[in-house]
Structures are given as structure tokens and as C-alpha cells.
Amino acid sequence: MKILGVDVGGSGIKGAIVETTTGDLLTERLRLVTPSPSTPDSVAKTISELTKSLKYSGPIGVGFPSVVHHGVAMTAANIHRSWIQTNARDLFSQVTGQPVTVLNDADAAGLAEMSFGHGAGQKGTVLILTVGTGIGAVLFVNGQIVPNLELGHIFLKNGVTGEKYASDATRKNKDLSWAAWASRFNVYLAQMEALLWPDLIIVGGGISKKEDKFFKHLHTRAPLLLAKLQNQAGIIGAALAAEKKLSF
């Protein structure tokens, strides 16, 4: 099935039409700058522009940087606070004129990686982390998703949240070397392992494009892999969610 998948990030809103049976992108990935301030109206307008640019009509899946409970945004860590309690599903449906499925952005990326990436066929507990403006996390247990985890906001031993301590945005803002950033991310990984004891950890998100810079510096107990789908996972997973009409 051909479905538009959209990935809303802190700096960019990306989208492409996806063949959901294979996970292939059927169009070039289109990226528009996330508006500032990233209010409901401004983000919805950008998604409408993206949809029109791709000349698309039909179901749309949107991965969104928030806890999304039955279409409603419940948190707003990297978007405008006015999103809290906004029905994102209804808003995006209204501006595009199409049926829309909205889910947490890390959940969307996880669905893609478990369907077409390194998570496919994996049993046990799989932790998938998306690292970019923030840190998204999704957990699968024997292939079943545990949705809307906000593990990027868990406090580390230094009293700072994982996201504030070890996101890619923090690396840039503090002008950290890749080795120095990896040392911070290792602290976060150790906390995740101590709490969840995963059988496999997969790291994706925007940072996955820089594998040669950091991956050799990471150390975990569980096997650690770079996301096979890299930064396209959110788009693909959003399309999969729309196909299945998922609502968490």
C-alpha cells in the first residue's frame, strides 16, 4: 500500500510516500524546516504544505515528538507547550483533508526497524533509541511494542535528564568532541541497561548518519547495532502505523 509517512522533528519535518509492504520510499524525502515557534497551527500548516508538494491524497501517518494518547499530544519537550492536550490527529486531518494517524516519533521509528531493519524477527527485549534534538526510546518485548515511553527524560545519577545530558543537540550546543559526547551517551546507555536489561539495543535517529564518528566509542553489555533504516525509520514507521490505523 502506498502511504505518506511524516516525521516531525525539532528542526525539520520530513515526509515521503512509502510502499508499506517493503518499506521502500517511492518519492524523494522532502524536508521542510520545523517552524518557530512550533505551535499547532504552524506545524499543521507545514504538514499541509508537505502533503500538497507531494501531490498526495490518502491515509497519512505522522510520527510526533510527544506522548500521543489516542491522537492527543500529552507532552511537549521539543515543541511548543501549546501542543499539550491538543488533538493532533484531528488537527492534521482537518488541514490536509485526509485521514491521519498520529503516534510518538520514536514509536514510529521502532515499528519500521522491527519490520524492515535489525529488529525483524528478534525475540526477547529490544530497545531502540532515536538520537537527535532529543532522545526517543521505544521498547519491544517479543515483537510487541510498549508505546509512549519517555526514557529520554529519565534522570541520570548527575541529576540531569538523559536528553539534556546526551542528545545530539547537547553535543552541538556544548561543542563536544564525538568521543566526549559518546562518553556521555555511554552513561545513558548504562542506565537503560540497568533498568531494562535488553537483549538488543539499536541506535538510530539523525545521529546515525555519523556512525564513523561515534559508534566505535560506545560500550554496552547487550549487542549494540546502528539502525539499518537510519533517519528514514520515522517516515516508514509512520506510514506503517497509518496502514494499521494504530492508536496507542
CORLINBEL-V732991 format. One record per pair of residues at least 4 apart in sequence whose ideal C-beta (glycine too) atoms are under 7 Angstrom apart, sorted by the first residue. I is the first residue (numbers start at 0). GAP is how many residues later the second one is. If there is no record, write none. Layout:
{{I,GAP} {I,GAP}}
This chain:
{{0,19} {0,20} {0,242} {1,15} {1,17} {1,24} {2,15} {2,17} {2,55} {2,56} {2,58} {2,236} {2,239} {2,240} {3,11} {3,13} {3,47} {3,50} {3,52} {3,54} {3,56} {3,235} {4,10} {4,11} {4,13} {4,56} {4,230} {4,231} {4,233} {4,234} {5,7} {5,9} {5,41} {5,44} {5,54} {5,55} {5,56} {5,57} {5,229} {5,232} {6,7} {6,56} {6,98} {6,101} {6,227} {6,228} {6,231} {7,5} {7,35} {7,54} {7,55} {7,56} {7,57} {7,97} {8,4} {8,25} {8,56} {8,123} {8,124} {9,24} {9,55} {9,68} {9,122} {9,123} {9,124} {10,23} {10,122} {11,19} {11,20} {11,21} {11,22} {12,19} {12,21} {12,33} {12,34} {12,37} {13,15} {13,16} {13,17} {13,221} {14,15} {14,35} {14,39} {14,220} {15,9} {15,11} {15,12} {15,13} {15,14} {15,219} {16,9} {16,10} {16,37} {16,39} {17,5} {17,7} {17,8} {17,217} {17,218} {17,221} {18,5} {18,7} {19,219} {19,220} {19,223} {22,89} {22,92} {22,93} {22,213} {24,4} {24,207} {26,27} {28,203} {28,206} {29,20} {29,23} {29,24} {31,14} {31,17} {31,18} {33,4} {34,7} {34,8} {34,11} {36,5} {36,43} {37,4} {37,5} {37,41} {37,42} {38,4} {38,41} {38,43} {39,4} {39,42} {39,43} {39,46} {39,51} {40,4} {41,4} {42,4} {43,4} {43,47} {43,48} {43,51} {44,4} {44,50} {45,4} {46,4} {46,15} {46,45} {46,48} {46,49} {47,4} {47,47} {47,48} {48,4} {49,4} {50,5} {50,9} {50,45} {56,41} {57,40} {58,39} {58,40} {58,183} {59,32} {59,36} {59,38} {59,40} {59,182} {60,40} {60,177} {60,178} {60,180} {60,181} {61,30} {61,38} {61,40} {61,176} {62,40} {62,42} {62,45} {62,46} {62,171} {62,174} {62,175} {63,4} {63,9} {63,24} {63,38} {63,40} {63,41} {64,12} {64,13} {64,14} {64,40} {64,69} {65,7} {65,8} {65,9} {65,10} {65,13} {65,17} {65,38} {66,7} {66,8} {66,37} {66,81} {66,83} {67,4} {67,5} {67,20} {67,34} {67,35} {67,36} {67,80} {67,180} {68,5} {68,79} {69,177} {70,16} {70,17} {70,18} {70,19} {70,31} {70,176} {71,13} {71,14} {71,15} {71,16} {72,10} {72,11} {72,13} {72,15} {73,10} {74,9} {74,75} {75,4} {75,5} {75,7} {75,8} {76,57} {76,76} {77,55} {77,56} {78,4} {85,5} {86,4} {87,4} {87,14} {88,4} {88,11} {88,12} {88,13} {89,4} {90,4} {91,4} {91,8} {91,10} {92,5} {92,6} {92,7} {95,4} {100,140} {100,141} {100,144} {100,145} {102,4} {102,5} {102,138} {102,143} {102,145} {103,4} {103,43} {103,44} {104,4} {104,31} {104,129} {105,4} {105,24} {105,30} {105,31} {105,32} {106,4} {106,31} {106,38} {106,40} {106,41} {106,141} {107,4} {107,126} {107,129} {107,130} {107,133} {108,4} {108,19} {108,21} {108,27} {108,95} {108,124} {108,125} {108,128} {109,4} {109,18} {109,28} {109,30} {109,35} {109,127} {110,4} {110,34} {110,126} {110,129} {110,130} {111,4} {111,5} {111,117} {111,121} {111,124} {111,125} {111,128} {112,4} {112,5} {112,6} {112,15} {112,89} {112,91} {112,114} {112,115} {112,116} {112,120} {113,5} {113,6} {113,26} {113,29} {114,5} {114,125} {115,4} {115,113} {115,120} {116,110} {116,111} {116,112} {116,116} {117,84} {117,107} {117,109} {117,110} {118,7} {118,9} {118,21} {118,83} {121,4} {121,78} {122,19} {123,18} {123,75} {124,14} {124,16} {124,71} {124,72} {124,73} {124,74} {125,14} {125,72} {125,73} {125,74} {125,76} {126,10} {126,12} {126,65} {126,69} {126,71} {126,74} {127,10} {127,74} {127,76} {128,6} {128,7} {128,8} {128,72} {128,74} {129,6} {129,74} {129,75} {130,4} {130,36} {130,37} {130,72} {130,74} {130,76} {131,36} {131,73} {131,74} {131,75} {132,34} {132,36} {133,18} {133,29} {133,33} {134,17} {134,27} {134,28} {134,31} {134,32} {135,16} {135,69} {136,12} {136,14} {136,15} {137,7} {137,11} {138,7} {138,10} {138,57} {139,4} {139,5} {140,5} {146,101} {147,100} {150,41} {151,10} {151,11} {152,8} {152,10} {153,7} {153,8} {153,37} {154,4} {154,6} {155,4} {155,6} {155,9} {155,31} {155,32} {155,35} {157,7} {159,4} {159,5} {160,4} {161,4} {161,26} {161,29} {162,4} {163,6} {164,5} {164,19} {164,23} {165,4} {165,18} {165,19} {165,21} {165,22} {167,4} {167,38} {167,39} {168,4} {169,4} {170,5} {170,10} {175,4} {175,5} {176,4} {177,4} {177,35} {177,36} {177,39} {178,4} {178,38} {180,4} {180,33} {181,4} {181,32} {181,35} {181,36} {184,4} {184,33} {185,4} {185,32} {185,33} {186,4} {187,4} {188,4} {188,29} {188,31} {189,4} {190,4} {191,4} {192,4} {192,5} {192,27} {192,28} {192,29} {197,24} {198,23} {199,22} {199,23} {199,25} {200,19} {200,21} {200,23} {201,23} {201,25} {202,5} {202,21} {202,23} {202,24} {203,4} {203,23} {203,25} {203,26} {203,29} {204,26} {205,25} {207,18} {207,19} {207,22} {207,23} {208,21} {208,22} {209,4} {210,4} {210,15} {213,4} {214,11} {217,6} {219,4} {226,6} {228,4} {228,7} {231,4} {232,4} {233,4} {234,4} {235,4} {236,4} {237,4} {238,4} {239,4} {240,5}}
